[in-house]
Amino acid sequence: MKSDSLRTEFLHAMGEAYEKYGYPDYCGWIEGLLLLEPREWSQRGIADRLRELLPASKYPTSISSVNRALKMLEIYGVVEKAGSRKMGYKYRLLSSSSLVASMLRQLTVLNQEYITKMEGLASRDQKGDSDLERAITYQISVARVWNRAVEDLLEAISEDTGE
């Protein structure tokens, strides 16, 4: 027997998790719905079902809100869109781990940009400022450690999900 109240709590928890990562909570609601009720969904179907489960939500569960969220989730590889403009699009869940993996990959890119910037600063230090050199060396080493840790996480996600 399905419990809509527990499903609503699950969707709220998914939404809160997305908000803490800096994404709209309705992205979490949509991913949660696709996890709970796995099938192909239209935008209207998603909006209607979310309205049933989340009647008092702080964000509107309009088709346009669902459309924006689906575009984000599609970019991160969480959902897949099939169909055509003429026949209509259907959406289904690809992988929950895709968003986490994408965020982790972005972190390694940002860390690498930071490392490059720090190395550029070090190469421009003509006066031999030892405190600056020490600070830069420390920051570079920390960023490299983070990158190694994130790469290990990405490898574990890949092994666990077979992606």
C-alpha positions as CSV (number, residue, x, y, z in Angstrom):
1,M,0.0,0.0,0.0
2,K,1.3,3.4,-1.0
3,S,1.6,6.1,1.7
4,D,1.3,9.6,0.2
5,S,2.2,11.2,3.5
6,L,5.5,9.2,3.7
7,R,6.1,9.9,0.0
8,T,5.6,13.6,0.7
9,E,8.2,13.5,3.5
10,F,10.6,11.7,1.1
11,L,10.1,14.4,-1.5
12,H,10.6,17.1,1.0
13,A,13.9,15.4,2.2
14,M,15.0,15.2,-1.4
15,G,14.2,18.9,-2.0
16,E,16.1,19.9,1.2
17,A,19.1,18.0,0.1
18,Y,19.1,19.8,-3.3
19,E,18.7,23.1,-1.6
20,K,21.7,22.5,0.6
21,Y,23.7,21.8,-2.6
22,G,22.5,25.1,-4.0
23,Y,19.9,23.9,-6.4
24,P,16.1,24.5,-6.3
25,D,14.2,22.1,-4.1
26,Y,11.9,21.2,-6.9
27,C,14.8,19.5,-8.7
28,G,14.9,17.2,-5.7
29,W,11.1,16.7,-5.8
30,I,11.3,15.7,-9.4
31,E,14.1,13.3,-8.9
32,G,12.3,11.9,-5.9
33,L,9.1,11.4,-7.8
34,L,11.0,9.6,-10.6
35,L,12.6,7.3,-8.0
36,L,9.3,6.6,-6.3
37,E,7.2,6.1,-9.5
38,P,9.7,5.0,-12.2
39,R,8.2,5.3,-15.6
40,E,8.2,7.9,-18.4
41,W,6.6,11.1,-17.4
42,S,5.4,14.2,-19.3
43,Q,6.0,17.6,-17.9
44,R,2.3,18.0,-17.2
45,G,2.2,14.6,-15.5
46,I,5.1,15.5,-13.2
47,A,3.5,18.9,-12.4
48,D,0.1,17.3,-11.7
49,R,1.6,14.5,-9.5
50,L,3.7,16.9,-7.5
51,R,0.6,19.1,-6.9
52,E,-1.1,16.0,-5.5
53,L,1.8,15.1,-3.2
54,L,2.9,18.7,-2.4
55,P,-0.3,20.8,-2.2
56,A,1.2,23.4,0.2
57,S,4.7,23.7,-1.3
58,K,6.4,27.0,-1.2
59,Y,7.3,26.8,-4.9
60,P,4.6,26.4,-7.6
61,T,4.6,23.1,-9.2
62,S,3.7,24.6,-12.5
63,I,4.7,23.2,-15.9
64,S,7.3,26.0,-16.3
65,S,8.9,25.3,-13.0
66,V,9.0,21.6,-13.8
67,N,10.5,22.5,-17.3
68,R,13.3,24.5,-15.7
69,A,14.1,21.8,-13.2
70,L,14.1,19.1,-15.9
71,K,16.5,21.1,-18.0
72,M,18.9,21.2,-15.0
73,L,18.5,17.6,-14.3
74,E,19.0,16.7,-17.9
75,I,22.3,18.7,-18.1
76,Y,23.6,16.8,-15.0
77,G,22.6,13.4,-16.5
78,V,20.0,12.7,-13.9
79,V,17.0,12.5,-16.3
80,E,16.7,11.6,-20.0
81,K,14.4,13.2,-22.4
82,A,12.9,11.2,-25.2
83,G,10.4,12.1,-27.9
84,S,9.9,15.1,-30.2
85,R,8.4,18.5,-30.1
86,K,5.5,17.4,-32.3
87,M,4.7,14.2,-30.3
88,G,5.7,15.5,-26.9
89,Y,8.6,14.7,-24.6
90,K,8.8,12.1,-21.9
91,Y,11.3,12.1,-19.1
92,R,12.7,9.2,-17.1
93,L,15.4,8.9,-14.4
94,L,18.8,7.9,-15.5
95,S,20.9,7.9,-12.3
96,S,20.8,9.6,-9.0
97,S,24.5,9.4,-8.8
98,S,25.0,11.5,-11.9
99,L,24.3,14.8,-10.1
100,V,26.8,14.0,-7.4
101,A,29.4,12.9,-9.9
102,S,28.9,16.0,-12.0
103,M,29.3,18.2,-8.9
104,L,32.5,16.4,-7.9
105,R,33.9,16.7,-11.4
106,Q,33.2,20.4,-11.3
107,L,35.0,20.6,-8.0
108,T,38.1,19.1,-9.6
109,V,37.9,21.6,-12.5
110,L,37.6,24.5,-10.0
111,N,40.5,23.1,-8.0
112,Q,42.7,22.8,-11.1
113,E,41.9,26.4,-12.0
114,Y,42.8,27.5,-8.5
115,I,46.1,25.5,-8.7
116,T,46.9,27.2,-12.0
117,K,46.2,30.6,-10.6
118,M,48.4,29.9,-7.5
119,E,51.2,28.6,-9.8
120,G,50.9,31.8,-11.8
121,L,51.3,33.9,-8.7
122,A,54.3,31.9,-7.6
123,S,56.0,32.4,-11.0
124,R,55.4,36.2,-10.8
125,D,57.0,36.5,-7.3
126,Q,60.3,38.2,-8.4
127,K,61.2,39.4,-4.9
128,G,61.4,35.9,-3.4
129,D,58.7,36.6,-0.7
130,S,59.2,33.4,1.4
131,D,55.8,33.8,3.3
132,L,54.0,34.1,0.0
133,E,55.8,31.1,-1.4
134,R,55.0,29.1,1.7
135,A,51.3,30.1,1.5
136,I,51.0,29.3,-2.2
137,T,52.8,26.0,-1.8
138,Y,50.4,25.0,1.0
139,Q,47.3,26.0,-1.0
140,I,48.5,24.1,-4.1
141,S,49.2,21.0,-2.0
142,V,45.8,21.1,-0.3
143,A,44.0,21.5,-3.6
144,R,45.9,18.6,-5.1
145,V,44.9,16.4,-2.0
146,W,41.3,17.4,-2.6
147,N,41.5,16.5,-6.2
148,R,42.9,13.1,-5.4
149,A,40.2,12.5,-2.8
150,V,37.5,13.6,-5.2
151,E,38.9,11.4,-8.0
152,D,38.8,8.4,-5.6
153,L,35.1,9.2,-4.8
154,L,34.3,9.4,-8.5
155,E,36.0,6.1,-9.1
156,A,33.9,4.5,-6.2
157,I,30.7,6.0,-7.6
158,S,31.6,4.6,-11.0
159,E,32.3,1.1,-9.6
160,D,29.1,1.1,-7.4
161,T,26.8,2.2,-10.2
162,G,28.5,0.6,-13.1
163,E,28.6,3.9,-14.9
